[in-house]
Structure formats: structure tokens, C-alpha cells
Amino acid sequence: MLTSVSRALFKHPKWMEDHIEVARPFDDIKDIDDSKDIWTLPVRIVDVWPVISKFKSEHIEMVIMDAQSGRIQVTVPKKFVAEFKQIMYLNNTLEMENFKVCKNEIVVKATPHPYRLIVTGATVITPEDFPAIPLAGFCFKDFEDVLAGKYRPDLIVDAIGAFQEVTNTNRSSGRLKSITFLLRDARLKLLPVDDVDMSQNASQFSQGSQLSTPTDIMSKATFLSLSEINDITNEIICVTVAEITKQNATRYGWTYDGCKECTKVVKMDDGQLKCKNAHVNQKPVPRYKVEVQVEHKGSKARFLFWDELTVSILGISATDLREQMIQAGHTNPKTYPKLLDKLVFKKKKVFKVKAHPGSNPCSIIQFSESEQLLGNLEKQFGLEEVIRMSF
């Protein structure tokens, strides 16, 4: 029978709230095992890629990391992809709860953790800010270690090098199925890469394939120094190392007249304002075109920040920034806003650019602040082509 005191307690849930621990503490990835399904993890996505089956269905694989640098692979089954895909991109930080925990018995593993996680209907994934968790980085394996057998054959690692030669190709019905080739590093060590499957979509086996954000800066790009870029005779997509030293003032200012439907330049054509895609505009839309000077090892070049990348850095459109300038009394379009100084990093970065022959400036496609990637590329200077491969 309940006493008067116990009855009183049950009538006051606030008392219970004050004395019952409601929130679960965060767990460490290193402690995960299959003894339970309820885990609460503060993590950063350090790799993410789609897997396309032969029936064209898609699920997502990713690697998450916590502040202690523990890593574990997570599978998002097809039926949950639409629910979570928009927040599953490289370097996003999340709070993740409740999984099915399985032994990590995948033939080729993305992490050495003995377990992996599978998202279920009970899983809760919430974007949260966890600045203490390091940014994603590469895990480069030295060629000498690979050649000496100092690696796990069931574990994916990264290698960086140049194509030396293709040693074998495998074709079926006229289609290229797989290739075998040699990679060369800066110390001229050669590493054979056997039977790379060319029949599958690259995202099915490449750890560099990411969702929602441009991620693998080395993909489909030649590595050139600034001095080599200055000597090219054909347009090329390349990766280089450089430091932005100043913003160049040009006679065109910091914007161009763009199309409202796309990013093409608009001009008068038969009495109408049109772009090359034939979109008709009532008036031009200001879009960013900011020229900067870059330098590295005594060489200089001009790079261009175009509209989409500049908006992502500054957090404001050229139209809105121009309007703020006008409201502040600066009506001349050649007056450069102070905010554009944010584009002068004055720190070495890895840039992916579309380089043009002659004196034309290079268009910046993307850039990376990864110190690890920067260090590895600087050691590789002089190689004709640098790629990232997974083993």
C-alpha cells in the first residue's frame, strides 16, 4: 500500500524530473560492440560514398569519427537514404543514436574497427556542432610499406603517386573491364595496382566519392606547379599549390552581368538581353568575378573566383553585397567591398583550377585546406600526374 509520502511523490512528476537522469552521456566509438543497440555518438563524417547495385538501387556507406579519432563504418540502407541524404556530406558533424551493431566482416573494410553500424528505423541523426572533432584527412600509405607487405589486405588505405604505365588491360565484348598499371612516387618507387575494375561506377569502389559537396580535389586532374601552368599550350584541369597574395583591381570590377537562370554572361541580342543559353532577361544579375594573384616558389599567376564559390565563402550574393554598397553611398561598381578581403587567404592551399594558355587567368574550381594533402603534394612536386587510389 502506498504511504501518504509515496502518494505525494507520484503526484509531483517535477520532483522526479529533478532527480532522474534523462539524457544519455556520449559514447566513444572505440567502446562500440554488439552487446546493445543504443549508442549515442557525437561524430564527424570523414568519408561517404554511394553504392549502386546491378539493379540500380542505391545505399550509402560512410565512415564517422569522434573526438578521440575513433572510426567506424556506417551503412545506410536504401529505404533510409532519402531521409538522411541531405545531411550526409563530408565533414558534417552529427549526433547519431541507435543502430544495429554487426561484426565488421566485410571483405574490404573501410576501418579496422571490429564492428560496423547499420542505420535502422530507430536511428536518430541530428546535425550538431562538434568543433573538437578533427576534419577529415587522407591516410596515405607509403609505397615502401605496401611493397614490404606492411598493410592489411582487407583494409582500405590511400596512396598518392603518378601513373607510370598501364601493364595490362582486360576487355570483354569490346568493353574495357579492368586494367593493371604501375604508380610511381617521388622516390621513384614503383607500385603495381592489379585488376582495377573499370566496368563499375567509380563511386562503388572509390572512397573519394562524396555526396552533396565537392570532395576529392584530386579526381580527374593533372598536378602542375605554377611555373608549369604558365607554360601550358592547351586548356587543362589541374591541381596546384599556391598562396593568394593579393586581390587584383581590374577595369571590370568585381562582378559581371549574369543571367538570372544560369551563370552565363548576358548581352543585348536583337533587342533582348540574352545569355549563350538563350535565356531572356529583363535586367542583368550581378555575379562575382574576383581576380586574385597567387604565388609559389617564385612563380606567379592570376586566379579567378567565380560566383558560386565566392558566395559559399562570403555567405552573401553579389546582388545583395552590391545593394549594401549602394546603401552605404558607394555607387561605382568598381569600388571593391571590404568583405572581398576574405578571399586573400595568405596561406598555402591546394587549388583545383581550369587553366588557360597564354595570359588568361585560371578559374578556381575548388580548394582544400588539408595540411596533410598539402604536405604530400609538395613532396610530390615535379610529378606529371597525381592521383589518389584506394587499396
Phi, psi and omega in degrees: 000138180286135175282171179296327179291313181294324177298317181298322180295318180291340178276354184234080180299335179299323177299320181293320180299325182286343187242355179254130178285116186268308186281140175280142174289158178290145176259158174265142180301324182297338183270354185293131172214183184268021179284344179203167178252344185268101177233143177239116190235125168270117191219166170238140175282118181252353171196145180203136182206147176276152174238121182256122180280171179294344177264012176070012174277151186237133165232171186242137171245144176209162175243129178247154182222144177255184185293341178269010180068016172288139182234147176208148180272141180235134176253130175250104181300160184310316187289349179251359184299311183299326183291323188245353189302323185294339181253003182260083177221160187305133176075001174290142179255139188220155164255122185239136183225143168069111182218166163270124182259125180236157173293143182278083183250019176297143183300313177244115189262144177272341177218160177277002181300137182291348180233164172223164185246146176235128178290136179233183178294343179269352184290136176243125179233120184231127175297126178218156181268118177232077185296342181286345180277125183299155176290161179296145178214166178279156175241073185291138178253130180293140180304320182298322178294319179296314181295330180274001179078017182271063178200162176269123182294344180260008185240130179287132172228171179253146174226149180231131183186188182245147173298128174264305177191155172272125185259342179198145174230148179237117181243149176220124182055037177083354181259142179285120182263316181204160177225155172238133184212172178249138171252149180234134178260185185293338179265014177067018174286139180254134181236117178284136176241114191261137167050056174286120186288117180261354184276342181266156173299136185304330183291348181281339181230357183262122176292346181278352181281121185240163179255146167073329181233150174292127190235304186274094186294339182275354186294129174053045182220143173271144179265120179228145171283166178301320180297324178289324177298321181294344183255004184292154179245352178226153177298139184207147171269124184216166176244139180213168176249131181200167176237130176283119185258334179195164175263131181270130173273124181242166181290347180267352183079207186249006178224170170224164179280107185253169179275147178286337183267331181217192183256010181289157175290142176253143178218160177288131180217111182054043176081003179237148178273110186230157171255179181295340177271009177068019174285130179269131182240142174284324177208154181289152176255122177299129177228149185291139168209091188248123181264135177230159175258135178239154181219152171195126177051046175085349179263149180233155176203166177250130178244153178243129167269118178267180195301305188298315181294320181295319177300320181294331180277314186275335181076019179210142180284160178296325178299312181292322180292320177298319179297320177296322178297317180296317179297332178274002177095005180259091186267346180283122182295348178269001175279121186274125178294148177300328183302331181293345177298340178296342180279347179268092187287327184052044177205139182298135178221167175263123182246140168252123187225159166262111184264140181243144179291162180081210184263011181288140179290155178275143178267125180284125176268313176196170177215160181232142177257011183294116179294325181293315178296318179301313181298317180294321180291322179296326176292335183266004183308135180106343176289146183283325182211129181244133178226165175247128179235154176248139180240000000 
